[in-house]
Amino acid sequence: MKRKQNTTRPANVCIMVAVSLVMLMGFVAVALDGGLLLDDSSRVQAATDSAALAAANSLYYNFNYNKGLDLAGAAATAAKNSAATEGFTDVVVNIPPLTGVHAGQPGFAEVIITYHQRRFFSRIFGSEDLPVRARAVGAGRWLPLKIGILVLDPTSPSSLVNNGNGAATVLGAPIIVDSNAPDAAVATGGGTVTSDDFNVVGVPGIDGSGNWVGYIHSGVPPVPDPLAYLPAPDPTTMTVQSKSPLHVSGSKTASILPGVYTGGITVSGQASLSMAPGVYYMAGGGFSFTGQGNLNAQGVTIYNAPKSNSDVININGLGSITLTPPTTGTYKGISLFQQRSSTNTMYVAGNGNSYMTGAFYVAGGTLNVQGNGDNNTIGAQYISWNLKIGGGGNFKVVWDPNLVPPARELALVE
């Protein structure tokens, strides 16, 4: 008798297939949903960076008024609008930041964007959306430009020359020489230049070690012109005070107002000059103050727009000289400013009772400073293409955060 064969199977294959399908779906979820998350993370971070910069730009633009705070909410609005253009609406803006190394500091904006990615294959693990978060901090502020002397020439030997027998001391900020020449700074006399730090691009960079007193750092990166952003004064917006060269001589005393001086200003002999606060635009002719008279120019910026090589700024008087820069406005901290395209030399000397502060800015030319008296203050900051320091006396360059122009900081910092 034939036995009936039992065809019943234990269904092990079905169980294995079911388990394998779960694992397979997990791999698909990781591959597809994970790939989406990586793409989302990149997009969210880029949008967060842009939003933080938008907020920083607003803080920077309004820094003179708000001092780095978002009093009217303009910076937060700028950040949210920037994020919205990329399709993100879950945006938190903290000004100043609540976390990180800049927490609580004005001038910084913290932006956090959260994007909720809908699940696809990963729904086998849960139904809630997957959050993607990114954070960025932007800085938008003005800072006092902590430079005592900056020589911009990138290649020339002897871009900084000490050719005197006196002593020049820079207080509160470093001396920076951008030239990569091995003799970027040279001494041809017996005088000394003293600073806490000398930062020189060239190696060794300094010629005459006994003439340079302070720590010398060679092979450092160059520093670009920090005032390159600064616009030149626009003479069309200023009052024309003189349509021909202004000469003050003899024993006269003149009082003048800011504005345009066609042909420049010359003061000589026993004459004295008093300048009201503001910007003085020398449309050719330069500015020359020599002789034994007194110069009183407080809150003043003198701008030289030369028409020839002889149109220079020359302050070389034997009397009392007081020159201070504006403390507010576009030209805050700048006492002397020469047209960037000019290669003319600017001459400044302290021969007697001199008190000159602020920045001397000669981006395209040579600044020649001579100290012939004792304990004169000649400027708070020098920025020039080349620099010559000399004289037989002692003078100081006294860096003061309130008497130098600000530098802008507009960047992502976290």
Sequence and secondary structure as in RCSB ss.txt:
>XXXX:A:sequence
MKRKQNTTRPANVCIMVAVSLVMLMGFVAVALDGGLLLDDSSRVQAATDSAALAAANSLYYNFNYNKGLDLAGAA
ATAAKNSAATEGFTDVVVNIPPLTGVHAGQPGFAEVIITYHQRRFFSRIFGSEDLPVRARAVGAGRWLPLKIGIL
VLDPTSPSSLVNNGNGAATVLGAPIIVDSNAPDAAVATGGGTVTSDDFNVVGVPGIDGSGNWVGYIHSGVPPVPD
PLAYLPAPDPTTMTVQSKSPLHVSGSKTASILPGVYTGGITVSGQASLSMAPGVYYMAGGGFSFTGQGNLNAQGV
TIYNAPKSNSDVININGLGSITLTPPTTGTYKGISLFQQRSSTNTMYVAGNGNSYMTGAFYVAGGTLNVQGNGDN
NTIGAQYISWNLKIGGGGNFKVVWDPNLVPPARELALVE
>XXXX:A:secstr
           HHHHHHHHHHHHHHHHHHHHHHHHHHHHHHHHHHHHHHHHHHHHHHHHHHTHHHHTT  TTSHH
HHHHHHHHHHTT   EEEESS SSSTTTT TTEEEEEEEEEE  SGGGGT SS EEEEEEEEEEEEEEE   SEE
E  SS TTSEEE  SSEEEEESS EEE   STTSEEE SS EEEEEEEEESSSS EE GGGEEEEEEES      
TTTT     GGGS EEESS EEE TT EEEE SEEEET EEE TT EEEE SEEEEEESS EEEEES  EEE SE
EEEEE SSTT  EEEEESS EEE   SSSTTTTEEEEE TT    EEEEE SSEEE SEEEEEEEEEEEEE SSS
EEE SEEEEEEEEEE SSEEEEE  TTSS EEEEEEE  
